[in-house]
Amino acid sequence: MPQDEIVHFSLQYAARLKLPIRCGVNATVVIADSNSGDWTVTTRTGILQSKNVVVATGLFQRPKIAVIGAELGPE
């Protein structure tokens, strides 16, 4: 898909599922709770709690996998 279609699809998907999308917010710390499996994400605008975290880097055509990604399991 071209970039504009990916953006449109993503925004429609988020709206349909009422996902709490935050644009332009930098995460400064991401910590997993080993008991619950939940995540705490500290940002410059506050703290977020989540069941899942997606870290996306690079251009949409070619993902750039961060070095730390090799250390992360699929779970």
C-alpha positions as CSV (number, residue, x, y, z in Angstrom):
1,M,0.0,0.0,0.0
2,P,1.2,3.5,-0.6
3,Q,1.8,5.7,2.4
4,D,-1.5,7.6,2.3
5,E,-3.5,4.4,2.2
6,I,-1.6,3.0,5.2
7,V,-2.3,6.2,7.2
8,H,-6.0,6.1,6.2
9,F,-6.3,2.4,7.0
10,S,-4.6,2.9,10.4
11,L,-6.8,5.9,11.4
12,Q,-10.0,4.1,10.3
13,Y,-8.9,1.0,12.3
14,A,-8.2,3.1,15.4
15,A,-11.5,4.9,15.1
16,R,-13.5,1.7,14.6
17,L,-11.9,0.1,17.7
18,K,-11.9,3.3,19.7
19,L,-8.1,3.0,20.3
20,P,-6.5,5.8,22.3
21,I,-4.0,7.0,19.7
22,R,-1.4,9.6,20.9
23,C,0.5,11.4,18.2
24,G,3.6,13.5,18.8
25,V,4.1,12.1,22.3
26,N,7.6,10.7,23.1
27,A,7.9,7.8,25.5
28,T,10.8,8.3,27.9
29,V,10.5,5.0,29.9
30,V,8.7,1.7,29.1
31,I,8.5,-0.8,31.9
32,A,6.8,-4.3,32.0
33,D,5.2,-5.5,35.2
34,S,6.4,-9.1,35.6
35,N,3.3,-10.0,37.6
36,S,0.5,-8.7,35.5
37,G,2.3,-8.5,32.1
38,D,1.0,-4.9,31.7
39,W,3.2,-2.0,30.6
40,T,3.8,1.4,32.2
41,V,4.8,4.0,29.7
42,T,6.1,7.3,31.0
43,T,5.8,10.2,28.5
44,R,6.5,13.9,28.8
45,T,2.7,14.5,29.1
46,G,2.0,11.8,31.7
47,I,1.9,8.1,32.5
48,L,0.0,5.5,30.4
49,Q,-0.9,1.9,31.3
50,S,-1.3,-0.7,28.6
51,K,-1.7,-4.4,27.9
52,N,0.4,-4.0,24.7
53,V,3.1,-1.7,23.4
54,V,4.2,-1.4,19.8
55,V,7.5,0.2,19.0
56,A,7.8,1.2,15.3
57,T,10.9,2.7,13.8
58,G,12.2,3.4,10.3
59,L,10.4,4.3,7.1
60,F,7.2,2.5,6.3
61,Q,8.8,0.8,3.3
62,R,11.7,-0.7,5.4
63,P,11.4,-1.3,9.1
64,K,14.5,-0.6,11.1
65,I,14.8,-3.0,13.9
66,A,16.5,-1.5,16.9
67,V,19.4,-3.4,18.4
68,I,17.4,-4.1,21.6
69,G,14.8,-5.8,19.4
70,A,17.0,-8.9,19.1
71,E,16.8,-9.3,22.8
72,L,13.0,-9.2,23.0
73,G,10.9,-12.4,22.7
74,P,7.7,-12.6,20.7
75,E,5.6,-12.5,23.9
